[in-house]
């Protein structure tokens, strides 16, 4: 199999020359276009998530030999969560080469965070199967770059940090309410309000509910701790 020009360019961007190009094709094939003769990337996503986790665990242990498990765990989660994978996917232009069904294309699938994150994990698995662990590790460390060194010492996500702050003061967990939704169906913008029972609130907007909730939690945490 010979890669198309766009996939060949993508292969160059991630720095891996595929001996088995069909693995790269499968890694960018969404389930919306799968068929009995065309495998999608879901199984590769499963494998890639595990490969990414091992690489990040090794990298974090090497970068801070004095850190405890309690310090390493939130940094690890920050580096392997879907948001981080999707950010890397955007940087290498993965969305442009995804093979999507018409409905996914019309709904803005090339920009969806979850879809991009899943596909990035599938690409990692494709490199692993094609070139072995060393090739996958080299690519991951190259693409994640300074993220490993710069990950926050306390890298808990904002919702977790806010919930722990509330629990530490005997309060129930904060609530998250969708107060507005704007934009077309293929590119919605959600506005979420984070609330504490003590009356403090903060709002934030993002292209997904999850991202908006995280942003609202971060804003509220800044208010109550600032």
C-alpha positions, 0 to 999 in steps of 0.5 A: 500500500502506498500512502496518499500525499496528505498521509505521507506529509502527516507521517513526516510531521510526526517523524515516522516512516511507516514500513506498514502504511496500512497501520497509519491508514487504520489509525486515522479511520473513524468508526463512521466509515468502517466496514467489513473490509476497512478497520477503524481505529478503536482497537488501536486507540486502546493500545495507544493509550497504554503505550502513552501511559508507559512512556509518560510514567518512565519520563516522569520518573526520570525527570524527578527522582525525588517525587512521591507517587502522590506528586507523580500521579496528577502530573501523569494524568495531565499528560495523558488525558484526552485534552493533552492528546487532542492538543498534540493532535492539533499541533501535527494537523491530525484532524485534516487527515482523519477519514470520517463519515459524512455525518461526522464531517458535517458535525465538525468531527475534525475539531472534536476534542474527544475524536482528536484525542482518540485518534492521537492514541491510535497513531501512537499504537500504529507507530508502536506496531510498525516500529516497536516501543523505541520508535513510539517512545521517541515520537511521543517524547518529541511531540509532547516536548516540553510538556513533560518538563513543564507539567505543573507540580500540582497538576490536578485538574481544576474540577478535582482541585475545587472538589478537594478544596470544598471537601476540606472545608466540610462542603458538598462538591460544587455543582455545574450548570449549563447556563447557555449554549450558542453557535451552530450544532457542528461548533457549539459554545457552552457556557457553564456556571460552577457553584458552591453551596456557600454562594460563590459562582464563576462562569466560563465558556468553551467548545465542549461541556467538559472544557467549560466545566474545567474552565469554570472550576479554575475560575471559581478556585481562583476566586475562593483561594485568591 
